[in-house]
Amino acid sequence: MPIIEPITLTLAELASRWNQPTRQVLEQGLPMYFYFDGLVFDFSDKWHRANGDTEQVQDLEAHQTRLAAVDLDLQRQSLHKRGLLKLTQWEDALSDDQLHHLQAESDRLATEIARLGALLKERTEERQRHVRNGLLRAAPRTLRDIAQHGQARFPQFAFMPASPAGNEQIAGGAVVAMEDGFPAKALLTADDLVVAMLDVRAAEAAAKP
């Protein structure tokens, strides 16, 4: 019965196959991959990445604060006009035209708050559609650190592998930003790395005289 060839080899398995130290294998420049379970975004996707909504959140909070103040003024002016409230010495009674402008501002703020709220909710939902549970290609710097020190800080960026099915949200080869990995890891080591068998075969074929 023929043996089914694995899709990947661990770095240790490849080092044993080639009878080389892992550092020597790392320095040959083969594409190497590591497992990641978390959110993955195209590097250029500033909107969905962490803190991409900072401006909108700040605007929303400012609008909410201003709307609360405007609505309080409208309420007090309305009670004053009906003789149910005496304004303080720091408040002036507003004309009908001024009240109209204040009400228009309240309506505008309420509309903008609703728009921003919906936008931020949609962003949160869209972020959860960027979950990846699979391999990512390690960047050269990450591999260099592992070769030199035996480990590297768990990277924030990597490369998206090409998808045979061609149905990934992010194109193969694109730089990606990683967030909310589970379980959280501080370091990436040689034990975390695997190599595609296709790349192994190609390297072995190229090395033949």
C-alpha atoms as an extended CHARMM CRD file, in Angstrom:
* protein
*
       209  EXT
         1         1  MET       CA              0.0000000000        0.0000000000        0.0000000000  PROA      1               0.0000000000
         2         2  PRO       CA              1.4880000000        3.3580000000       -1.0160000000  PROA      2               0.0000000000
         3         3  ILE       CA              2.3180000000        5.7700000000        1.7850000000  PROA      3               0.0000000000
         4         4  ILE       CA              0.3610000000        9.0030000000        1.6430000000  PROA      4               0.0000000000
         5         5  GLU       CA              2.7890000000       11.9130000000        1.6020000000  PROA      5               0.0000000000
         6         6  PRO       CA              2.1130000000       14.5900000000        4.2230000000  PROA      6               0.0000000000
         7         7  ILE       CA              1.1410000000       18.0910000000        3.1230000000  PROA      7               0.0000000000
         8         8  THR       CA              3.6230000000       19.6610000000        5.5280000000  PROA      8               0.0000000000
         9         9  LEU       CA              6.6870000000       18.7320000000        7.5440000000  PROA      9               0.0000000000
        10        10  THR       CA              7.6830000000       20.2860000000       10.8270000000  PROA      10              0.0000000000
        11        11  LEU       CA             10.9860000000       22.1140000000       10.8070000000  PROA      11              0.0000000000
        12        12  ALA       CA             12.4440000000       19.3280000000       12.9830000000  PROA      12              0.0000000000
        13        13  GLU       CA             11.2260000000       16.6810000000       10.5440000000  PROA      13              0.0000000000
        14        14  LEU       CA             12.7810000000       18.5340000000        7.6150000000  PROA      14              0.0000000000
        15        15  ALA       CA             16.0630000000       18.9820000000        9.4860000000  PROA      15              0.0000000000
        16        16  SER       CA             16.1160000000       15.2390000000       10.1200000000  PROA      16              0.0000000000
        17        17  ARG       CA             15.2190000000       14.4860000000        6.4900000000  PROA      17              0.0000000000
        18        18  TRP       CA             18.0710000000       16.6410000000        5.2410000000  PROA      18              0.0000000000
        19        19  ASN       CA             20.4080000000       15.7210000000        8.0990000000  PROA      19              0.0000000000
        20        20  GLN       CA             21.0020000000       19.4020000000        8.8810000000  PROA      20              0.0000000000
        21        21  PRO       CA             20.7150000000       21.5630000000       11.9910000000  PROA      21              0.0000000000
        22        22  THR       CA             17.4520000000       23.4840000000       12.1350000000  PROA      22              0.0000000000
        23        23  ARG       CA             19.3440000000       26.7840000000       11.9060000000  PROA      23              0.0000000000
        24        24  GLN       CA             20.9230000000       25.7170000000        8.6180000000  PROA      24              0.0000000000
        25        25  VAL       CA             17.5000000000       24.7800000000        7.2450000000  PROA      25              0.0000000000
        26        26  LEU       CA             16.0830000000       28.1140000000        8.3670000000  PROA      26              0.0000000000
        27        27  GLU       CA             18.8430000000       30.0090000000        6.5910000000  PROA      27              0.0000000000
        28        28  GLN       CA             18.0330000000       28.4190000000        3.2220000000  PROA      28              0.0000000000
        29        29  GLY       CA             15.0860000000       30.7250000000        2.6640000000  PROA      29              0.0000000000
        30        30  LEU       CA             12.2830000000       28.1690000000        2.3070000000  PROA      30              0.0000000000
        31        31  PRO       CA              8.7850000000       29.5260000000        2.9690000000  PROA      31              0.0000000000
        32        32  MET       CA              7.7730000000       28.5220000000        6.4870000000  PROA      32              0.0000000000
        33        33  TYR       CA              4.4140000000       28.6450000000        8.1660000000  PROA      33              0.0000000000
        34        34  PHE       CA              2.9310000000       28.7620000000       11.6430000000  PROA      34              0.0000000000
        35        35  TYR       CA             -0.5490000000       28.0960000000       12.9840000000  PROA      35              0.0000000000
        36        36  PHE       CA             -2.7590000000       31.0160000000       13.9900000000  PROA      36              0.0000000000
        37        37  ASP       CA             -6.2790000000       31.1050000000       15.3960000000  PROA      37              0.0000000000
        38        38  GLY       CA             -7.6150000000       34.6490000000       15.5540000000  PROA      38              0.0000000000
        39        39  LEU       CA             -8.4910000000       37.6850000000       13.4610000000  PROA      39              0.0000000000
        40        40  VAL       CA             -6.5040000000       38.3870000000       10.2930000000  PROA      40              0.0000000000
        41        41  PHE       CA             -6.7720000000       41.5900000000        8.2660000000  PROA      41              0.0000000000
        42        42  ASP       CA             -5.1570000000       42.8450000000        5.0970000000  PROA      42              0.0000000000
        43        43  PHE       CA             -2.4390000000       45.2960000000        6.1870000000  PROA      43              0.0000000000
        44        44  SER       CA             -4.0510000000       48.0760000000        4.1270000000  PROA      44              0.0000000000
        45        45  ASP       CA             -7.4580000000       47.5580000000        5.7740000000  PROA      45              0.0000000000
        46        46  LYS       CA             -7.1180000000       50.3650000000        8.3330000000  PROA      46              0.0000000000
        47        47  TRP       CA            -10.8760000000       50.4890000000        9.0410000000  PROA      47              0.0000000000
        48        48  HSD       CA            -11.2980000000       46.9650000000       10.3840000000  PROA      48              0.0000000000
        49        49  ARG       CA             -7.9530000000       46.6730000000       12.1400000000  PROA      49              0.0000000000
        50        50  ALA       CA             -7.5190000000       47.5580000000       15.8260000000  PROA      50              0.0000000000
        51        51  ASN       CA             -8.2530000000       51.2190000000       16.5820000000  PROA      51              0.0000000000
        52        52  GLY       CA             -9.3830000000       51.8160000000       13.0080000000  PROA      52              0.0000000000
        53        53  ASP       CA            -12.5750000000       53.3140000000       14.4100000000  PROA      53              0.0000000000
        54        54  THR       CA            -10.9110000000       55.7870000000       16.7920000000  PROA      54              0.0000000000
        55        55  GLU       CA            -12.0430000000       58.8900000000       14.9250000000  PROA      55              0.0000000000
        56        56  GLN       CA            -15.6380000000       57.6560000000       14.6390000000  PROA      56              0.0000000000
        57        57  VAL       CA            -15.7830000000       56.6720000000       18.3410000000  PROA      57              0.0000000000
        58        58  GLN       CA            -14.4860000000       60.0790000000       19.3620000000  PROA      58              0.0000000000
        59        59  ASP       CA            -17.0210000000       61.8100000000       17.1110000000  PROA      59              0.0000000000
        60        60  LEU       CA            -19.8260000000       59.6790000000       18.5230000000  PROA      60              0.0000000000
        61        61  GLU       CA            -18.9000000000       60.5000000000       22.1180000000  PROA      61              0.0000000000
        62        62  ALA       CA            -18.5990000000       64.2190000000       21.3240000000  PROA      62              0.0000000000
        63        63  HSD       CA            -21.9950000000       64.2270000000       19.5850000000  PROA      63              0.0000000000
        64        64  GLN       CA            -23.6230000000       62.3860000000       22.4930000000  PROA      64              0.0000000000
        65        65  THR       CA            -22.2100000000       64.8680000000       24.9990000000  PROA      65              0.0000000000
        66        66  ARG       CA            -23.3370000000       67.8440000000       22.9170000000  PROA      66              0.0000000000
        67        67  LEU       CA            -26.8040000000       66.3610000000       22.3180000000  PROA      67              0.0000000000
        68        68  ALA       CA            -27.3330000000       65.8720000000       26.0390000000  PROA      68              0.0000000000
        69        69  ALA       CA            -26.4810000000       69.5420000000       26.6430000000  PROA      69              0.0000000000
        70        70  VAL       CA            -28.6870000000       70.7750000000       23.7750000000  PROA      70              0.0000000000
        71        71  ASP       CA            -31.6740000000       68.6790000000       24.8520000000  PROA      71              0.0000000000
        72        72  LEU       CA            -31.3140000000       69.9180000000       28.4200000000  PROA      72              0.0000000000
        73        73  ASP       CA            -31.3400000000       73.5290000000       27.1700000000  PROA      73              0.0000000000
        74        74  LEU       CA            -34.4200000000       72.8220000000       25.0560000000  PROA      74              0.0000000000
        75        75  GLN       CA            -36.1920000000       71.2490000000       28.0170000000  PROA      75              0.0000000000
        76        76  ARG       CA            -35.3870000000       74.1660000000       30.3420000000  PROA      76              0.0000000000
        77        77  GLN       CA            -36.3750000000       76.7760000000       27.7670000000  PROA      77              0.0000000000
        78        78  SER       CA            -39.6580000000       74.9870000000       27.1350000000  PROA      78              0.0000000000
        79        79  LEU       CA            -40.4570000000       74.8950000000       30.8690000000  PROA      79              0.0000000000
        80        80  HSD       CA            -39.5040000000       78.5570000000       31.1640000000  PROA      80              0.0000000000
        81        81  LYS       CA            -41.8110000000       79.5780000000       28.3280000000  PROA      81              0.0000000000
        82        82  ARG       CA            -44.6810000000       77.7640000000       30.0500000000  PROA      82              0.0000000000
        83        83  GLY       CA            -43.9040000000       79.5360000000       33.3170000000  PROA      83              0.0000000000
        84        84  LEU       CA            -42.8740000000       76.3280000000       35.0420000000  PROA      84              0.0000000000
        85        85  LEU       CA            -39.1870000000       77.1600000000       35.5130000000  PROA      85              0.0000000000
        86        86  LYS       CA            -37.1440000000       80.2390000000       36.3110000000  PROA      86              0.0000000000
        87        87  LEU       CA            -33.8750000000       80.4210000000       34.4230000000  PROA      87              0.0000000000
        88        88  THR       CA            -30.6390000000       80.9640000000       36.3220000000  PROA      88              0.0000000000
        89        89  GLN       CA            -28.6700000000       84.1830000000       36.0660000000  PROA      89              0.0000000000
        90        90  TRP       CA            -26.3120000000       82.4520000000       33.6200000000  PROA      90              0.0000000000
        91        91  GLU       CA            -29.1210000000       81.5830000000       31.2100000000  PROA      91              0.0000000000
        92        92  ASP       CA            -30.8730000000       83.8340000000       28.7090000000  PROA      92              0.0000000000
        93        93  ALA       CA            -34.3720000000       83.2620000000       27.4540000000  PROA      93              0.0000000000
        94        94  LEU       CA            -34.1520000000       82.2480000000       23.8030000000  PROA      94              0.0000000000
        95        95  SER       CA            -36.2740000000       83.6140000000       20.9850000000  PROA      95              0.0000000000
        96        96  ASP       CA            -38.4240000000       81.3320000000       18.8580000000  PROA      96              0.0000000000
        97        97  ASP       CA            -35.8440000000       81.5640000000       16.0770000000  PROA      97              0.0000000000
        98        98  GLN       CA            -33.0400000000       80.5930000000       18.4560000000  PROA      98              0.0000000000
        99        99  LEU       CA            -35.0990000000       77.6950000000       19.7580000000  PROA      99              0.0000000000
       100       100  HSD       CA            -35.7230000000       76.5760000000       16.1890000000  PROA      100             0.0000000000
       101       101  HSD       CA            -31.9750000000       76.5190000000       15.4840000000  PROA      101             0.0000000000
       102       102  LEU       CA            -31.3160000000       74.6450000000       18.7120000000  PROA      102             0.0000000000
       103       103  GLN       CA            -33.9500000000       72.0500000000       17.8260000000  PROA      103             0.0000000000
       104       104  ALA       CA            -32.4200000000       71.6980000000       14.3530000000  PROA      104             0.0000000000
       105       105  GLU       CA            -29.0390000000       71.0570000000       15.9580000000  PROA      105             0.0000000000
       106       106  SER       CA            -30.5970000000       68.4180000000       18.2160000000  PROA      106             0.0000000000
       107       107  ASP       CA            -32.1620000000       66.6710000000       15.2320000000  PROA      107             0.0000000000
       108       108  ARG       CA            -28.8860000000       66.7900000000       13.2780000000  PROA      108             0.0000000000
       109       109  LEU       CA            -26.9160000000       65.3620000000       16.2000000000  PROA      109             0.0000000000
       110       110  ALA       CA            -29.4400000000       62.5820000000       16.7610000000  PROA      110             0.0000000000
       111       111  THR       CA            -29.2330000000       61.6140000000       13.0780000000  PROA      111             0.0000000000
       112       112  GLU       CA            -25.4360000000       61.5990000000       13.1370000000  PROA      112             0.0000000000
       113       113  ILE       CA            -25.3580000000       59.5630000000       16.3570000000  PROA      113             0.0000000000
       114       114  ALA       CA            -27.6380000000       56.9590000000       14.8060000000  PROA      114             0.0000000000
       115       115  ARG       CA            -25.4670000000       56.8240000000       11.6580000000  PROA      115             0.0000000000
       116       116  LEU       CA            -22.2300000000       56.4320000000       13.5850000000  PROA      116             0.0000000000
       117       117  GLY       CA            -23.7710000000       53.8440000000       15.9030000000  PROA      117             0.0000000000
       118       118  ALA       CA            -24.9190000000       51.7590000000       12.9450000000  PROA      118             0.0000000000
       119       119  LEU       CA            -21.5330000000       52.1270000000       11.2350000000  PROA      119             0.0000000000
       120       120  LEU       CA            -19.6080000000       50.9900000000       14.3050000000  PROA      120             0.0000000000
       121       121  LYS       CA            -21.9650000000       48.0750000000       14.8830000000  PROA      121             0.0000000000
       122       122  GLU       CA            -21.5000000000       46.9670000000       11.2760000000  PROA      122             0.0000000000
       123       123  ARG       CA            -17.7100000000       47.2400000000       11.6810000000  PROA      123             0.0000000000
       124       124  THR       CA            -17.8020000000       45.0280000000       14.7890000000  PROA      124             0.0000000000
       125       125  GLU       CA            -19.8330000000       42.4000000000       12.9370000000  PROA      125             0.0000000000
       126       126  GLU       CA            -17.5550000000       42.5460000000        9.8870000000  PROA      126             0.0000000000
       127       127  ARG       CA            -14.4470000000       42.0950000000       12.0530000000  PROA      127             0.0000000000
       128       128  GLN       CA            -15.7640000000       38.7330000000       13.2200000000  PROA      128             0.0000000000
       129       129  ARG       CA            -15.8660000000       37.5460000000        9.6090000000  PROA      129             0.0000000000
       130       130  HSD       CA            -12.0790000000       37.8340000000        9.4780000000  PROA      130             0.0000000000
       131       131  VAL       CA            -11.4220000000       34.8470000000       11.7240000000  PROA      131             0.0000000000
       132       132  ARG       CA             -8.6810000000       32.5290000000       10.5100000000  PROA      132             0.0000000000
       133       133  ASN       CA             -7.8920000000       29.1140000000       11.9180000000  PROA      133             0.0000000000
       134       134  GLY       CA             -4.9520000000       27.8930000000        9.9110000000  PROA      134             0.0000000000
       135       135  LEU       CA             -1.4430000000       28.5620000000        8.6710000000  PROA      135             0.0000000000
       136       136  LEU       CA              0.2090000000       31.8880000000        7.9440000000  PROA      136             0.0000000000
       137       137  ARG       CA              3.5770000000       32.3790000000        6.2830000000  PROA      137             0.0000000000
       138       138  ALA       CA              6.2320000000       33.7540000000        8.6060000000  PROA      138             0.0000000000
       139       139  ALA       CA              8.0040000000       36.9430000000        7.5710000000  PROA      139             0.0000000000
       140       140  PRO       CA             11.7750000000       36.7740000000        6.8520000000  PROA      140             0.0000000000
       141       141  ARG       CA             12.5480000000       38.8340000000        9.9590000000  PROA      141             0.0000000000
       142       142  THR       CA             10.6720000000       36.3600000000       12.1390000000  PROA      142             0.0000000000
       143       143  LEU       CA             12.6080000000       33.4470000000       10.6630000000  PROA      143             0.0000000000
       144       144  ARG       CA             15.8890000000       35.3020000000       11.0540000000  PROA      144             0.0000000000
       145       145  ASP       CA             15.1950000000       35.9210000000       14.7430000000  PROA      145             0.0000000000
       146       146  ILE       CA             14.3350000000       32.2680000000       15.2920000000  PROA      146             0.0000000000
       147       147  ALA       CA             17.5060000000       31.1690000000       13.4610000000  PROA      147             0.0000000000
       148       148  GLN       CA             19.6650000000       33.4930000000       15.5710000000  PROA      148             0.0000000000
       149       149  HSD       CA             17.9750000000       33.2410000000       18.9550000000  PROA      149             0.0000000000
       150       150  GLY       CA             15.8250000000       30.1220000000       18.8290000000  PROA      150             0.0000000000
       151       151  GLN       CA             12.6920000000       32.2210000000       19.2360000000  PROA      151             0.0000000000
       152       152  ALA       CA             11.0110000000       35.4340000000       18.1660000000  PROA      152             0.0000000000
       153       153  ARG       CA              8.3520000000       37.6350000000       19.6590000000  PROA      153             0.0000000000
       154       154  PHE       CA              5.0210000000       36.3930000000       18.3740000000  PROA      154             0.0000000000
       155       155  PRO       CA              4.6150000000       38.4800000000       15.2230000000  PROA      155             0.0000000000
       156       156  GLN       CA              1.9360000000       41.0680000000       14.5870000000  PROA      156             0.0000000000
       157       157  PHE       CA              2.3590000000       40.6790000000       10.8370000000  PROA      157             0.0000000000
       158       158  ALA       CA              2.8040000000       37.7660000000        8.4370000000  PROA      158             0.0000000000
       159       159  PHE       CA              1.8970000000       36.7650000000        4.8750000000  PROA      159             0.0000000000
       160       160  MET       CA             -1.3040000000       35.1310000000        3.6810000000  PROA      160             0.0000000000
       161       161  PRO       CA             -0.6050000000       31.7780000000        1.9960000000  PROA      161             0.0000000000
       162       162  ALA       CA             -2.0060000000       31.1820000000       -1.4550000000  PROA      162             0.0000000000
       163       163  SER       CA             -5.3520000000       29.3900000000       -1.3320000000  PROA      163             0.0000000000
       164       164  PRO       CA             -5.7770000000       26.4500000000       -3.7260000000  PROA      164             0.0000000000
       165       165  ALA       CA             -9.5170000000       27.1190000000       -3.7680000000  PROA      165             0.0000000000
       166       166  GLY       CA             -8.9780000000       30.8020000000       -4.4870000000  PROA      166             0.0000000000
       167       167  ASN       CA            -11.7600000000       31.8140000000       -2.1240000000  PROA      167             0.0000000000
       168       168  GLU       CA             -9.8320000000       33.6660000000        0.6150000000  PROA      168             0.0000000000
       169       169  GLN       CA            -10.9750000000       37.1630000000        1.5380000000  PROA      169             0.0000000000
       170       170  ILE       CA             -7.3130000000       38.2090000000        1.4080000000  PROA      170             0.0000000000
       171       171  ALA       CA             -5.1280000000       37.5150000000       -1.6050000000  PROA      171             0.0000000000
       172       172  GLY       CA             -2.2770000000       35.0590000000       -1.2790000000  PROA      172             0.0000000000
       173       173  GLY       CA              1.0160000000       36.7870000000       -0.5710000000  PROA      173             0.0000000000
       174       174  ALA       CA             -0.5970000000       39.8420000000        1.0180000000  PROA      174             0.0000000000
       175       175  VAL       CA              0.8420000000       41.2090000000        4.2480000000  PROA      175             0.0000000000
       176       176  VAL       CA             -1.6590000000       40.6270000000        7.0500000000  PROA      176             0.0000000000
       177       177  ALA       CA             -2.0940000000       42.0050000000       10.5520000000  PROA      177             0.0000000000
       178       178  MET       CA             -3.0390000000       39.5390000000       13.2830000000  PROA      178             0.0000000000
       179       179  GLU       CA             -5.1910000000       40.2500000000       16.3340000000  PROA      179             0.0000000000
       180       180  ASP       CA             -6.7850000000       38.4080000000       19.2540000000  PROA      180             0.0000000000
       181       181  GLY       CA             -4.8760000000       35.1610000000       18.7880000000  PROA      181             0.0000000000
       182       182  PHE       CA             -6.1320000000       32.2640000000       20.9190000000  PROA      182             0.0000000000
       183       183  PRO       CA             -4.5230000000       31.0390000000       22.9870000000  PROA      183             0.0000000000
       184       184  ALA       CA             -2.3690000000       34.1360000000       23.2980000000  PROA      184             0.0000000000
       185       185  LYS       CA              1.3130000000       33.3810000000       22.6920000000  PROA      185             0.0000000000
       186       186  ALA       CA              4.2420000000       35.6090000000       23.5610000000  PROA      186             0.0000000000
       187       187  LEU       CA              6.8310000000       33.7530000000       21.4990000000  PROA      187             0.0000000000
       188       188  LEU       CA              7.2060000000       31.8370000000       18.2610000000  PROA      188             0.0000000000
       189       189  THR       CA              9.8570000000       29.0960000000       18.2030000000  PROA      189             0.0000000000
       190       190  ALA       CA             11.3020000000       26.5890000000       15.7650000000  PROA      190             0.0000000000
       191       191  ASP       CA              8.8010000000       24.0440000000       17.1160000000  PROA      191             0.0000000000
       192       192  ASP       CA              5.9490000000       26.1660000000       15.7430000000  PROA      192             0.0000000000
       193       193  LEU       CA              7.2060000000       26.1380000000       12.1460000000  PROA      193             0.0000000000
       194       194  VAL       CA              6.1770000000       23.8590000000        9.3050000000  PROA      194             0.0000000000
       195       195  VAL       CA              7.2110000000       23.6530000000        5.6520000000  PROA      195             0.0000000000
       196       196  ALA       CA              5.0150000000       22.7610000000        2.6940000000  PROA      196             0.0000000000
       197       197  MET       CA              5.9450000000       19.4300000000        1.1390000000  PROA      197             0.0000000000
       198       198  LEU       CA              5.6870000000       21.0400000000       -2.3110000000  PROA      198             0.0000000000
       199       199  ASP       CA              8.4630000000       23.4720000000       -1.3660000000  PROA      199             0.0000000000
       200       200  VAL       CA             10.5370000000       20.6520000000        0.0730000000  PROA      200             0.0000000000
       201       201  ARG       CA             10.2300000000       18.6590000000       -3.1570000000  PROA      201             0.0000000000
       202       202  ALA       CA             11.0840000000       21.7320000000       -5.2380000000  PROA      202             0.0000000000
       203       203  ALA       CA             14.1790000000       22.4460000000       -3.1380000000  PROA      203             0.0000000000
       204       204  GLU       CA             15.3200000000       18.8460000000       -3.3770000000  PROA      204             0.0000000000
       205       205  ALA       CA             14.8010000000       18.8060000000       -7.1330000000  PROA      205             0.0000000000
       206       206  ALA       CA             16.7750000000       22.0440000000       -7.5340000000  PROA      206             0.0000000000
       207       207  ALA       CA             19.6370000000       20.6350000000       -5.4650000000  PROA      207             0.0000000000
       208       208  LYS       CA             20.0600000000       17.5660000000       -7.6690000000  PROA      208             0.0000000000
       209       209  PRO       CA             23.0710000000       17.7270000000      -10.0020000000  PROA      209             0.0000000000
